[in-house]
């Protein structure tokens, strides 16, 4: 699950968008090496006046299997701001 928030962790926290991606890997593939899953999220925001922060949270789903680990990484959050 990938979530995009405005003003994360504050009283004004707003969830703007969510993307859930499901990928099935067989046990052998999962044990042999890294598998990458790419998720894209596009959202246009019109925030109220003031300063705002944007946060992406990445939460991996539970992976059932022995000796298999999962990590979540995200590369960047790009923003275009208009006045």
N, CA, C and O atoms as a Maestro MAE file, in Angstrom:
{
 s_m_m2io_version
 :::
 2.0.0
}

f_m_ct {
 s_m_title
 :::
 protein
 m_atom[332] {
  # First column is atom index #
  i_m_mmod_type
  r_m_x_coord
  r_m_y_coord
  r_m_z_coord
  i_m_residue_number
  s_m_chain_name
  s_m_pdb_residue_name
  s_m_pdb_atom_name
  i_m_atomic_number
  :::
  1 25 0.849 -1.167 0.000 1 A "UNK " " N  " 7
  2 3 0.000 0.000 0.000 1 A "UNK " " CA " 6
  3 2 0.894 1.229 0.000 1 A "UNK " " C  " 6
  4 15 1.807 1.338 0.819 1 A "UNK " " O  " 8
  5 25 0.634 2.147 -0.912 2 A "UNK " " N  " 7
  6 3 1.342 3.419 -0.974 2 A "UNK " " CA " 6
  7 2 0.313 4.514 -0.716 2 A "UNK " " C  " 6
  8 15 -0.714 4.585 -1.392 2 A "UNK " " O  " 8
  9 25 0.594 5.360 0.260 3 A "UNK " " N  " 7
  10 3 -0.307 6.460 0.609 3 A "UNK " " CA " 6
  11 2 0.418 7.786 0.445 3 A "UNK " " C  " 6
  12 15 1.597 7.904 0.776 3 A "UNK " " O  " 8
  13 25 -0.295 8.780 -0.068 4 A "UNK " " N  " 7
  14 3 0.224 10.141 -0.180 4 A "UNK " " CA " 6
  15 2 -0.563 11.015 0.787 4 A "UNK " " C  " 6
  16 15 -1.789 11.092 0.718 4 A "UNK " " O  " 8
  17 25 0.163 11.675 1.693 5 A "UNK " " N  " 7
  18 3 -0.457 12.546 2.697 5 A "UNK " " CA " 6
  19 2 0.016 13.981 2.523 5 A "UNK " " C  " 6
  20 15 1.138 14.234 2.082 5 A "UNK " " O  " 8
  21 25 -0.867 14.922 2.880 6 A "UNK " " N  " 7
  22 3 -0.463 16.311 3.050 6 A "UNK " " CA " 6
  23 2 -0.399 16.555 4.548 6 A "UNK " " C  " 6
  24 15 -1.317 16.185 5.279 6 A "UNK " " O  " 8
  25 25 0.679 17.176 5.007 7 A "UNK " " N  " 7
  26 3 0.869 17.539 6.420 7 A "UNK " " CA " 6
  27 2 0.780 16.325 7.343 7 A "UNK " " C  " 6
  28 15 0.094 16.356 8.365 7 A "UNK " " O  " 8
  29 25 1.487 15.253 6.967 8 A "UNK " " N  " 7
  30 3 1.493 13.999 7.715 8 A "UNK " " CA " 6
  31 2 1.939 14.222 9.166 8 A "UNK " " C  " 6
  32 15 2.916 14.928 9.416 8 A "UNK " " O  " 8
  33 25 1.232 13.627 10.102 9 A "UNK " " N  " 7
  34 3 1.604 13.688 11.517 9 A "UNK " " CA " 6
  35 2 1.144 14.948 12.227 9 A "UNK " " C  " 6
  36 15 1.525 15.172 13.376 9 A "UNK " " O  " 8
  37 25 0.332 15.783 11.577 10 A "UNK " " N  " 7
  38 3 -0.170 16.994 12.218 10 A "UNK " " CA " 6
  39 2 -1.689 16.892 12.352 10 A "UNK " " C  " 6
  40 15 -2.298 15.946 11.853 10 A "UNK " " O  " 8
  41 25 -2.284 17.849 13.015 11 A "UNK " " N  " 7
  42 3 -3.736 17.880 13.152 11 A "UNK " " CA " 6
  43 2 -4.442 18.103 11.829 11 A "UNK " " C  " 6
  44 15 -5.624 17.790 11.691 11 A "UNK " " O  " 8
  45 25 -3.717 18.645 10.852 12 A "UNK " " N  " 7
  46 3 -4.296 18.913 9.533 12 A "UNK " " CA " 6
  47 2 -3.984 17.795 8.536 12 A "UNK " " C  " 6
  48 15 -4.183 17.969 7.334 12 A "UNK " " O  " 8
  49 25 -3.497 16.644 9.024 13 A "UNK " " N  " 7
  50 3 -3.110 15.532 8.145 13 A "UNK " " CA " 6
  51 2 -4.268 15.143 7.231 13 A "UNK " " C  " 6
  52 15 -5.395 14.943 7.683 13 A "UNK " " O  " 8
  53 25 -3.965 15.041 5.930 14 A "UNK " " N  " 7
  54 3 -4.979 14.676 4.943 14 A "UNK " " CA " 6
  55 2 -4.442 13.571 4.054 14 A "UNK " " C  " 6
  56 15 -3.382 13.721 3.446 14 A "UNK " " O  " 8
  57 25 -5.171 12.454 3.972 15 A "UNK " " N  " 7
  58 3 -4.824 11.394 3.034 15 A "UNK " " CA " 6
  59 2 -5.340 11.816 1.665 15 A "UNK " " C  " 6
  60 15 -6.545 11.987 1.475 15 A "UNK " " O  " 8
  61 25 -4.422 11.985 0.706 16 A "UNK " " N  " 7
  62 3 -4.792 12.474 -0.614 16 A "UNK " " CA " 6
  63 2 -5.053 11.348 -1.602 16 A "UNK " " C  " 6
  64 15 -5.972 11.439 -2.417 16 A "UNK " " O  " 8
  65 25 -4.254 10.283 -1.538 17 A "UNK " " N  " 7
  66 3 -4.401 9.200 -2.508 17 A "UNK " " CA " 6
  67 2 -3.766 7.932 -1.962 17 A "UNK " " C  " 6
  68 15 -2.831 7.982 -1.164 17 A "UNK " " O  " 8
  69 25 -4.289 6.792 -2.405 18 A "UNK " " N  " 7
  70 3 -3.759 5.481 -2.028 18 A "UNK " " CA " 6
  71 2 -3.684 4.593 -3.262 18 A "UNK " " C  " 6
  72 15 -4.531 4.666 -4.152 18 A "UNK " " O  " 8
  73 25 -2.660 3.757 -3.297 19 A "UNK " " N  " 7
  74 3 -2.529 2.763 -4.360 19 A "UNK " " CA " 6
  75 2 -2.168 1.440 -3.703 19 A "UNK " " C  " 6
  76 15 -1.234 1.360 -2.906 19 A "UNK " " O  " 8
  77 25 -2.922 0.405 -4.049 20 A "UNK " " N  " 7
  78 3 -2.611 -0.946 -3.569 20 A "UNK " " CA " 6
  79 2 -2.192 -1.777 -4.776 20 A "UNK " " C  " 6
  80 15 -2.880 -1.788 -5.796 20 A "UNK " " O  " 8
  81 25 -1.081 -2.461 -4.661 21 A "UNK " " N  " 7
  82 3 -0.572 -3.297 -5.744 21 A "UNK " " CA " 6
  83 2 -0.424 -4.716 -5.218 21 A "UNK " " C  " 6
  84 15 0.140 -4.934 -4.146 21 A "UNK " " O  " 8
  85 25 -0.924 -5.660 -5.963 22 A "UNK " " N  " 7
  86 3 -0.807 -7.060 -5.569 22 A "UNK " " CA " 6
  87 2 0.034 -7.790 -6.601 22 A "UNK " " C  " 6
  88 15 -0.214 -7.692 -7.802 22 A "UNK " " O  " 8
  89 25 1.032 -8.522 -6.122 23 A "UNK " " N  " 7
  90 3 1.866 -9.324 -7.006 23 A "UNK " " CA " 6
  91 2 2.045 -10.689 -6.370 23 A "UNK " " C  " 6
  92 15 2.301 -10.797 -5.171 23 A "UNK " " O  " 8
  93 25 1.912 -11.708 -7.159 24 A "UNK " " N  " 7
  94 3 2.081 -13.068 -6.656 24 A "UNK " " CA " 6
  95 2 3.398 -13.634 -7.171 24 A "UNK " " C  " 6
  96 15 3.667 -13.616 -8.372 24 A "UNK " " O  " 8
  97 25 4.207 -14.133 -6.256 25 A "UNK " " N  " 7
  98 3 5.458 -14.784 -6.616 25 A "UNK " " CA " 6
  99 2 5.421 -16.192 -6.066 25 A "UNK " " C  " 6
  100 15 4.938 -16.422 -4.958 25 A "UNK " " O  " 8
  101 25 5.930 -17.131 -6.839 26 A "UNK " " N  " 7
  102 3 6.024 -18.475 -6.278 26 A "UNK " " CA " 6
  103 2 7.181 -18.509 -5.286 26 A "UNK " " C  " 6
  104 15 8.062 -17.650 -5.322 26 A "UNK " " O  " 8
  105 25 7.176 -19.495 -4.410 27 A "UNK " " N  " 7
  106 3 8.155 -19.567 -3.321 27 A "UNK " " CA " 6
  107 2 9.581 -19.646 -3.837 27 A "UNK " " C  " 6
  108 15 10.473 -19.035 -3.247 27 A "UNK " " O  " 8
  109 25 9.826 -20.372 -4.909 28 A "UNK " " N  " 7
  110 3 11.184 -20.517 -5.440 28 A "UNK " " CA " 6
  111 2 11.706 -19.174 -5.941 28 A "UNK " " C  " 6
  112 15 12.844 -18.805 -5.651 28 A "UNK " " O  " 8
  113 25 10.892 -18.447 -6.685 29 A "UNK " " N  " 7
  114 3 11.302 -17.131 -7.192 29 A "UNK " " CA " 6
  115 2 11.600 -16.185 -6.038 29 A "UNK " " C  " 6
  116 15 12.598 -15.464 -6.066 29 A "UNK " " O  " 8
  117 25 10.749 -16.183 -5.031 30 A "UNK " " N  " 7
  118 3 10.928 -15.298 -3.878 30 A "UNK " " CA " 6
  119 2 12.203 -15.612 -3.124 30 A "UNK " " C  " 6
  120 15 12.861 -14.698 -2.626 30 A "UNK " " O  " 8
  121 25 12.572 -16.891 -3.027 31 A "UNK " " N  " 7
  122 3 13.771 -17.285 -2.284 31 A "UNK " " CA " 6
  123 2 15.059 -17.057 -3.080 31 A "UNK " " C  " 6
  124 15 16.122 -16.872 -2.488 31 A "UNK " " O  " 8
  125 25 14.978 -17.070 -4.411 32 A "UNK " " N  " 7
  126 3 16.185 -16.975 -5.227 32 A "UNK " " CA " 6
  127 2 16.780 -15.576 -5.306 32 A "UNK " " C  " 6
  128 15 17.977 -15.440 -5.561 32 A "UNK " " O  " 8
  129 25 16.004 -14.558 -5.100 33 A "UNK " " N  " 7
  130 3 16.585 -13.228 -5.194 33 A "UNK " " CA " 6
  131 2 15.535 -12.155 -5.205 33 A "UNK " " C  " 6
  132 15 14.337 -12.432 -5.146 33 A "UNK " " O  " 8
  133 25 15.998 -10.916 -5.282 34 A "UNK " " N  " 7
  134 3 15.073 -9.790 -5.222 34 A "UNK " " CA " 6
  135 2 14.125 -9.768 -6.413 34 A "UNK " " C  " 6
  136 15 14.512 -10.062 -7.544 34 A "UNK " " O  " 8
  137 25 12.903 -9.423 -6.139 35 A "UNK " " N  " 7
  138 3 11.904 -9.160 -7.168 35 A "UNK " " CA " 6
  139 2 11.394 -7.749 -6.912 35 A "UNK " " C  " 6
  140 15 11.090 -7.388 -5.775 35 A "UNK " " O  " 8
  141 25 11.304 -6.971 -7.948 36 A "UNK " " N  " 7
  142 3 10.887 -5.582 -7.797 36 A "UNK " " CA " 6
  143 2 9.482 -5.384 -8.333 36 A "UNK " " C  " 6
  144 15 9.122 -5.916 -9.383 36 A "UNK " " O  " 8
  145 25 8.701 -4.622 -7.606 37 A "UNK " " N  " 7
  146 3 7.356 -4.254 -8.019 37 A "UNK " " CA " 6
  147 2 7.306 -2.735 -8.011 37 A "UNK " " C  " 6
  148 15 7.645 -2.108 -7.008 37 A "UNK " " O  " 8
  149 25 6.890 -2.144 -9.110 38 A "UNK " " N  " 7
  150 3 6.827 -0.686 -9.225 38 A "UNK " " CA " 6
  151 2 5.378 -0.228 -9.145 38 A "UNK " " C  " 6
  152 15 4.500 -0.770 -9.816 38 A "UNK " " O  " 8
  153 25 5.151 0.766 -8.320 39 A "UNK " " N  " 7
  154 3 3.815 1.336 -8.155 39 A "UNK " " CA " 6
  155 2 3.916 2.830 -8.438 39 A "UNK " " C  " 6
  156 15 4.822 3.501 -7.945 39 A "UNK " " O  " 8
  157 25 2.987 3.347 -9.231 40 A "UNK " " N  " 7
  158 3 2.958 4.780 -9.533 40 A "UNK " " CA " 6
  159 2 1.705 5.402 -8.942 40 A "UNK " " C  " 6
  160 15 0.637 4.791 -8.928 40 A "UNK " " O  " 8
  161 25 1.852 6.610 -8.462 41 A "UNK " " N  " 7
  162 3 0.734 7.344 -7.891 41 A "UNK " " CA " 6
  163 2 0.786 8.764 -8.437 41 A "UNK " " C  " 6
  164 15 1.807 9.440 -8.312 41 A "UNK " " O  " 8
  165 25 -0.304 9.219 -9.041 42 A "UNK " " N  " 7
  166 3 -0.383 10.580 -9.581 42 A "UNK " " CA " 6
  167 2 -1.587 11.255 -8.932 42 A "UNK " " C  " 6
  168 15 -2.685 10.699 -8.897 42 A "UNK " " O  " 8
  169 25 -1.361 12.463 -8.418 43 A "UNK " " N  " 7
  170 3 -2.445 13.184 -7.762 43 A "UNK " " CA " 6
  171 2 -2.244 14.678 -7.951 43 A "UNK " " C  " 6
  172 15 -1.120 15.171 -7.855 43 A "UNK " " O  " 8
  173 25 -3.317 15.398 -8.218 44 A "UNK " " N  " 7
  174 3 -3.276 16.857 -8.303 44 A "UNK " " CA " 6
  175 2 -3.932 17.417 -7.057 44 A "UNK " " C  " 6
  176 15 -5.077 17.086 -6.749 44 A "UNK " " O  " 8
  177 25 -3.214 18.261 -6.342 45 A "UNK " " N  " 7
  178 3 -3.713 18.803 -5.072 45 A "UNK " " CA " 6
  179 2 -3.900 20.308 -5.197 45 A "UNK " " C  " 6
  180 15 -3.123 20.992 -5.863 45 A "UNK " " O  " 8
  181 25 -4.935 20.807 -4.552 46 A "UNK " " N  " 7
  182 3 -5.166 22.250 -4.426 46 A "UNK " " CA " 6
  183 2 -5.242 22.560 -2.934 46 A "UNK " " C  " 6
  184 15 -6.332 22.627 -2.365 46 A "UNK " " O  " 8
  185 25 -4.083 22.750 -2.300 47 A "UNK " " N  " 7
  186 3 -4.072 22.951 -0.851 47 A "UNK " " CA " 6
  187 2 -4.526 24.349 -0.464 47 A "UNK " " C  " 6
  188 15 -4.483 25.270 -1.279 47 A "UNK " " O  " 8
  189 25 -4.961 24.507 0.781 48 A "UNK " " N  " 7
  190 3 -5.258 25.848 1.276 48 A "UNK " " CA " 6
  191 2 -3.968 26.664 1.360 48 A "UNK " " C  " 6
  192 15 -2.871 26.106 1.330 48 A "UNK " " O  " 8
  193 25 -4.104 27.972 1.466 49 A "UNK " " N  " 7
  194 3 -2.931 28.850 1.547 49 A "UNK " " CA " 6
  195 2 -2.055 28.450 2.727 49 A "UNK " " C  " 6
  196 15 -2.560 28.009 3.760 49 A "UNK " " O  " 8
  197 25 -0.762 28.601 2.576 50 A "UNK " " N  " 7
  198 3 0.172 28.302 3.656 50 A "UNK " " CA " 6
  199 2 1.242 27.328 3.210 50 A "UNK " " C  " 6
  200 15 1.342 26.985 2.032 50 A "UNK " " O  " 8
  201 25 2.035 26.891 4.166 51 A "UNK " " N  " 7
  202 3 3.121 25.951 3.919 51 A "UNK " " CA " 6
  203 2 2.647 24.545 4.220 51 A "UNK " " C  " 6
  204 15 1.996 24.312 5.239 51 A "UNK " " O  " 8
  205 25 2.965 23.611 3.347 52 A "UNK " " N  " 7
  206 3 2.526 22.230 3.514 52 A "UNK " " CA " 6
  207 2 3.677 21.274 3.235 52 A "UNK " " C  " 6
  208 15 4.595 21.592 2.479 52 A "UNK " " O  " 8
  209 25 3.618 20.110 3.851 53 A "UNK " " N  " 7
  210 3 4.571 19.048 3.557 53 A "UNK " " CA " 6
  211 2 3.804 17.872 2.983 53 A "UNK " " C  " 6
  212 15 2.632 17.662 3.298 53 A "UNK " " O  " 8
  213 25 4.485 17.104 2.132 54 A "UNK " " N  " 7
  214 3 3.888 15.924 1.524 54 A "UNK " " CA " 6
  215 2 4.731 14.714 1.878 54 A "UNK " " C  " 6
  216 15 5.961 14.775 1.858 54 A "UNK " " O  " 8
  217 25 4.069 13.617 2.202 55 A "UNK " " N  " 7
  218 3 4.753 12.411 2.649 55 A "UNK " " CA " 6
  219 2 4.185 11.202 1.927 55 A "UNK " " C  " 6
  220 15 2.968 11.057 1.810 55 A "UNK " " O  " 8
  221 25 5.071 10.330 1.440 56 A "UNK " " N  " 7
  222 3 4.676 9.032 0.920 56 A "UNK " " CA " 6
  223 2 4.962 7.991 1.994 56 A "UNK " " C  " 6
  224 15 6.060 7.963 2.550 56 A "UNK " " O  " 8
  225 25 3.992 7.141 2.291 57 A "UNK " " N  " 7
  226 3 4.246 6.013 3.167 57 A "UNK " " CA " 6
  227 2 4.099 4.742 2.344 57 A "UNK " " C  " 6
  228 15 3.176 4.623 1.537 57 A "UNK " " O  " 8
  229 25 5.000 3.802 2.546 58 A "UNK " " N  " 7
  230 3 4.984 2.538 1.813 58 A "UNK " " CA " 6
  231 2 4.898 1.426 2.841 58 A "UNK " " C  " 6
  232 15 5.774 1.282 3.694 58 A "UNK " " O  " 8
  233 25 3.830 0.639 2.753 59 A "UNK " " N  " 7
  234 3 3.617 -0.447 3.704 59 A "UNK " " CA " 6
  235 2 3.505 -1.757 2.941 59 A "UNK " " C  " 6
  236 15 2.540 -1.957 2.202 59 A "UNK " " O  " 8
  237 25 4.480 -2.659 3.106 60 A "UNK " " N  " 7
  238 3 4.363 -3.954 2.420 60 A "UNK " " CA " 6
  239 2 3.284 -4.801 3.083 60 A "UNK " " C  " 6
  240 15 3.069 -4.729 4.293 60 A "UNK " " O  " 8
  241 25 2.623 -5.590 2.278 61 A "UNK " " N  " 7
  242 3 1.639 -6.518 2.810 61 A "UNK " " CA " 6
  243 2 2.361 -7.721 3.396 61 A "UNK " " C  " 6
  244 15 3.556 -7.908 3.162 61 A "UNK " " O  " 8
  245 25 1.656 -8.519 4.140 62 A "UNK " " N  " 7
  246 3 2.252 -9.702 4.758 62 A "UNK " " CA " 6
  247 2 2.635 -10.703 3.686 62 A "UNK " " C  " 6
  248 15 1.862 -10.988 2.771 62 A "UNK " " O  " 8
  249 25 3.827 -11.223 3.815 63 A "UNK " " N  " 7
  250 3 4.312 -12.235 2.887 63 A "UNK " " CA " 6
  251 2 4.407 -13.547 3.636 63 A "UNK " " C  " 6
  252 15 5.117 -13.652 4.637 63 A "UNK " " O  " 8
  253 25 3.701 -14.531 3.157 64 A "UNK " " N  " 7
  254 3 3.721 -15.833 3.809 64 A "UNK " " CA " 6
  255 2 4.835 -16.664 3.198 64 A "UNK " " C  " 6
  256 15 4.913 -16.802 1.977 64 A "UNK " " O  " 8
  257 25 5.683 -17.208 4.026 65 A "UNK " " N  " 7
  258 3 6.771 -18.038 3.534 65 A "UNK " " CA " 6
  259 2 7.871 -18.117 4.566 65 A "UNK " " C  " 6
  260 15 7.970 -17.266 5.451 65 A "UNK " " O  " 8
  261 25 8.683 -19.122 4.454 66 A "UNK " " N  " 7
  262 3 9.787 -19.321 5.382 66 A "UNK " " CA " 6
  263 2 11.055 -18.798 4.736 66 A "UNK " " C  " 6
  264 15 11.358 -19.137 3.592 66 A "UNK " " O  " 8
  265 25 11.803 -17.970 5.467 67 A "UNK " " N  " 7
  266 3 13.067 -17.460 4.959 67 A "UNK " " CA " 6
  267 2 12.926 -16.363 3.922 67 A "UNK " " C  " 6
  268 15 13.895 -16.032 3.238 67 A "UNK " " O  " 8
  269 25 11.747 -15.797 3.794 68 A "UNK " " N  " 7
  270 3 11.522 -14.741 2.814 68 A "UNK " " CA " 6
  271 2 11.310 -13.430 3.558 68 A "UNK " " C  " 6
  272 15 10.524 -13.368 4.504 68 A "UNK " " O  " 8
  273 25 12.004 -12.391 3.136 69 A "UNK " " N  " 7
  274 3 11.816 -11.078 3.742 69 A "UNK " " CA " 6
  275 2 11.344 -10.093 2.678 69 A "UNK " " C  " 6
  276 15 11.524 -10.315 1.481 69 A "UNK " " O  " 8
  277 25 10.749 -9.019 3.130 70 A "UNK " " N  " 7
  278 3 10.256 -8.004 2.211 70 A "UNK " " CA " 6
  279 2 10.663 -6.641 2.743 70 A "UNK " " C  " 6
  280 15 10.580 -6.386 3.944 70 A "UNK " " O  " 8
  281 25 11.096 -5.777 1.857 71 A "UNK " " N  " 7
  282 3 11.389 -4.403 2.232 71 A "UNK " " CA " 6
  283 2 10.649 -3.476 1.281 71 A "UNK " " C  " 6
  284 15 10.354 -3.840 0.143 71 A "UNK " " O  " 8
  285 25 10.360 -2.301 1.749 72 A "UNK " " N  " 7
  286 3 9.682 -1.294 0.922 72 A "UNK " " CA " 6
  287 2 10.605 -0.103 0.775 72 A "UNK " " C  " 6
  288 15 11.132 0.411 1.762 72 A "UNK " " O  " 8
  289 25 10.796 0.328 -0.437 73 A "UNK " " N  " 7
  290 3 11.636 1.492 -0.725 73 A "UNK " " CA " 6
  291 2 10.882 2.408 -1.656 73 A "UNK " " C  " 6
  292 15 10.107 1.951 -2.496 73 A "UNK " " O  " 8
  293 25 11.103 3.692 -1.512 74 A "UNK " " N  " 7
  294 3 10.582 4.607 -2.510 74 A "UNK " " CA " 6
  295 2 11.681 5.581 -2.873 74 A "UNK " " C  " 6
  296 15 12.508 5.963 -2.045 74 A "UNK " " O  " 8
  297 25 11.665 5.968 -4.122 75 A "UNK " " N  " 7
  298 3 12.770 6.756 -4.635 75 A "UNK " " CA " 6
  299 2 12.548 8.246 -4.483 75 A "UNK " " C  " 6
  300 15 13.436 8.951 -4.003 75 A "UNK " " O  " 8
  301 25 11.388 8.745 -4.878 76 A "UNK " " N  " 7
  302 3 11.241 10.194 -4.894 76 A "UNK " " CA " 6
  303 2 9.776 10.595 -4.932 76 A "UNK " " C  " 6
  304 15 8.904 9.838 -5.359 76 A "UNK " " O  " 8
  305 25 9.548 11.778 -4.480 77 A "UNK " " N  " 7
  306 3 8.250 12.434 -4.598 77 A "UNK " " CA " 6
  307 2 8.500 13.696 -5.411 77 A "UNK " " C  " 6
  308 15 9.232 14.587 -4.979 77 A "UNK " " O  " 8
  309 25 7.893 13.770 -6.583 78 A "UNK " " N  " 7
  310 3 8.054 14.950 -7.434 78 A "UNK " " CA " 6
  311 2 6.797 15.794 -7.335 78 A "UNK " " C  " 6
  312 15 5.687 15.263 -7.321 78 A "UNK " " O  " 8
  313 25 6.965 17.087 -7.267 79 A "UNK " " N  " 7
  314 3 5.811 17.979 -7.143 79 A "UNK " " CA " 6
  315 2 5.960 19.157 -8.095 79 A "UNK " " C  " 6
  316 15 7.056 19.668 -8.326 79 A "UNK " " O  " 8
  317 25 4.821 19.568 -8.639 80 A "UNK " " N  " 7
  318 3 4.751 20.787 -9.442 80 A "UNK " " CA " 6
  319 2 3.829 21.724 -8.705 80 A "UNK " " C  " 6
  320 15 2.682 21.373 -8.428 80 A "UNK " " O  " 8
  321 25 4.312 22.923 -8.379 81 A "UNK " " N  " 7
  322 3 3.539 23.870 -7.572 81 A "UNK " " CA " 6
  323 2 3.219 25.089 -8.418 81 A "UNK " " C  " 6
  324 15 4.100 25.693 -9.031 81 A "UNK " " O  " 8
  325 25 1.937 25.438 -8.437 82 A "UNK " " N  " 7
  326 3 1.508 26.633 -9.169 82 A "UNK " " CA " 6
  327 2 1.061 27.712 -8.177 82 A "UNK " " C  " 6
  328 15 0.693 27.414 -7.041 82 A "UNK " " O  " 8
  329 25 1.100 28.931 -8.614 83 A "UNK " " N  " 7
  330 3 0.661 30.037 -7.742 83 A "UNK " " CA " 6
  331 2 -0.544 30.718 -8.324 83 A "UNK " " C  " 6
  332 15 -1.059 31.670 -7.738 83 A "UNK " " O  " 8
  :::
 }
 m_bond[331] {
  # First column is bond index #
  i_m_from
  i_m_to
  i_m_order
  :::
  1 1 2 1
  2 2 3 1
  3 3 4 2
  4 3 5 1
  5 5 6 1
  6 6 7 1
  7 7 8 2
  8 7 9 1
  9 9 10 1
  10 10 11 1
  11 11 12 2
  12 11 13 1
  13 13 14 1
  14 14 15 1
  15 15 16 2
  16 15 17 1
  17 17 18 1
  18 18 19 1
  19 19 20 2
  20 19 21 1
  21 21 22 1
  22 22 23 1
  23 23 24 2
  24 23 25 1
  25 25 26 1
  26 26 27 1
  27 27 28 2
  28 27 29 1
  29 29 30 1
  30 30 31 1
  31 31 32 2
  32 31 33 1
  33 33 34 1
  34 34 35 1
  35 35 36 2
  36 35 37 1
  37 37 38 1
  38 38 39 1
  39 39 40 2
  40 39 41 1
  41 41 42 1
  42 42 43 1
  43 43 44 2
  44 43 45 1
  45 45 46 1
  46 46 47 1
  47 47 48 2
  48 47 49 1
  49 49 50 1
  50 50 51 1
  51 51 52 2
  52 51 53 1
  53 53 54 1
  54 54 55 1
  55 55 56 2
  56 55 57 1
  57 57 58 1
  58 58 59 1
  59 59 60 2
  60 59 61 1
  61 61 62 1
  62 62 63 1
  63 63 64 2
  64 63 65 1
  65 65 66 1
  66 66 67 1
  67 67 68 2
  68 67 69 1
  69 69 70 1
  70 70 71 1
  71 71 72 2
  72 71 73 1
  73 73 74 1
  74 74 75 1
  75 75 76 2
  76 75 77 1
  77 77 78 1
  78 78 79 1
  79 79 80 2
  80 79 81 1
  81 81 82 1
  82 82 83 1
  83 83 84 2
  84 83 85 1
  85 85 86 1
  86 86 87 1
  87 87 88 2
  88 87 89 1
  89 89 90 1
  90 90 91 1
  91 91 92 2
  92 91 93 1
  93 93 94 1
  94 94 95 1
  95 95 96 2
  96 95 97 1
  97 97 98 1
  98 98 99 1
  99 99 100 2
  100 99 101 1
  101 101 102 1
  102 102 103 1
  103 103 104 2
  104 103 105 1
  105 105 106 1
  106 106 107 1
  107 107 108 2
  108 107 109 1
  109 109 110 1
  110 110 111 1
  111 111 112 2
  112 111 113 1
  113 113 114 1
  114 114 115 1
  115 115 116 2
  116 115 117 1
  117 117 118 1
  118 118 119 1
  119 119 120 2
  120 119 121 1
  121 121 122 1
  122 122 123 1
  123 123 124 2
  124 123 125 1
  125 125 126 1
  126 126 127 1
  127 127 128 2
  128 127 129 1
  129 129 130 1
  130 130 131 1
  131 131 132 2
  132 131 133 1
  133 133 134 1
  134 134 135 1
  135 135 136 2
  136 135 137 1
  137 137 138 1
  138 138 139 1
  139 139 140 2
  140 139 141 1
  141 141 142 1
  142 142 143 1
  143 143 144 2
  144 143 145 1
  145 145 146 1
  146 146 147 1
  147 147 148 2
  148 147 149 1
  149 149 150 1
  150 150 151 1
  151 151 152 2
  152 151 153 1
  153 153 154 1
  154 154 155 1
  155 155 156 2
  156 155 157 1
  157 157 158 1
  158 158 159 1
  159 159 160 2
  160 159 161 1
  161 161 162 1
  162 162 163 1
  163 163 164 2
  164 163 165 1
  165 165 166 1
  166 166 167 1
  167 167 168 2
  168 167 169 1
  169 169 170 1
  170 170 171 1
  171 171 172 2
  172 171 173 1
  173 173 174 1
  174 174 175 1
  175 175 176 2
  176 175 177 1
  177 177 178 1
  178 178 179 1
  179 179 180 2
  180 179 181 1
  181 181 182 1
  182 182 183 1
  183 183 184 2
  184 183 185 1
  185 185 186 1
  186 186 187 1
  187 187 188 2
  188 187 189 1
  189 189 190 1
  190 190 191 1
  191 191 192 2
  192 191 193 1
  193 193 194 1
  194 194 195 1
  195 195 196 2
  196 195 197 1
  197 197 198 1
  198 198 199 1
  199 199 200 2
  200 199 201 1
  201 201 202 1
  202 202 203 1
  203 203 204 2
  204 203 205 1
  205 205 206 1
  206 206 207 1
  207 207 208 2
  208 207 209 1
  209 209 210 1
  210 210 211 1
  211 211 212 2
  212 211 213 1
  213 213 214 1
  214 214 215 1
  215 215 216 2
  216 215 217 1
  217 217 218 1
  218 218 219 1
  219 219 220 2
  220 219 221 1
  221 221 222 1
  222 222 223 1
  223 223 224 2
  224 223 225 1
  225 225 226 1
  226 226 227 1
  227 227 228 2
  228 227 229 1
  229 229 230 1
  230 230 231 1
  231 231 232 2
  232 231 233 1
  233 233 234 1
  234 234 235 1
  235 235 236 2
  236 235 237 1
  237 237 238 1
  238 238 239 1
  239 239 240 2
  240 239 241 1
  241 241 242 1
  242 242 243 1
  243 243 244 2
  244 243 245 1
  245 245 246 1
  246 246 247 1
  247 247 248 2
  248 247 249 1
  249 249 250 1
  250 250 251 1
  251 251 252 2
  252 251 253 1
  253 253 254 1
  254 254 255 1
  255 255 256 2
  256 255 257 1
  257 257 258 1
  258 258 259 1
  259 259 260 2
  260 259 261 1
  261 261 262 1
  262 262 263 1
  263 263 264 2
  264 263 265 1
  265 265 266 1
  266 266 267 1
  267 267 268 2
  268 267 269 1
  269 269 270 1
  270 270 271 1
  271 271 272 2
  272 271 273 1
  273 273 274 1
  274 274 275 1
  275 275 276 2
  276 275 277 1
  277 277 278 1
  278 278 279 1
  279 279 280 2
  280 279 281 1
  281 281 282 1
  282 282 283 1
  283 283 284 2
  284 283 285 1
  285 285 286 1
  286 286 287 1
  287 287 288 2
  288 287 289 1
  289 289 290 1
  290 290 291 1
  291 291 292 2
  292 291 293 1
  293 293 294 1
  294 294 295 1
  295 295 296 2
  296 295 297 1
  297 297 298 1
  298 298 299 1
  299 299 300 2
  300 299 301 1
  301 301 302 1
  302 302 303 1
  303 303 304 2
  304 303 305 1
  305 305 306 1
  306 306 307 1
  307 307 308 2
  308 307 309 1
  309 309 310 1
  310 310 311 1
  311 311 312 2
  312 311 313 1
  313 313 314 1
  314 314 315 1
  315 315 316 2
  316 315 317 1
  317 317 318 1
  318 318 319 1
  319 319 320 2
  320 319 321 1
  321 321 322 1
  322 322 323 1
  323 323 324 2
  324 323 325 1
  325 325 326 1
  326 326 327 1
  327 327 328 2
  328 327 329 1
  329 329 330 1
  330 330 331 1
  331 331 332 2
  :::
 }
}
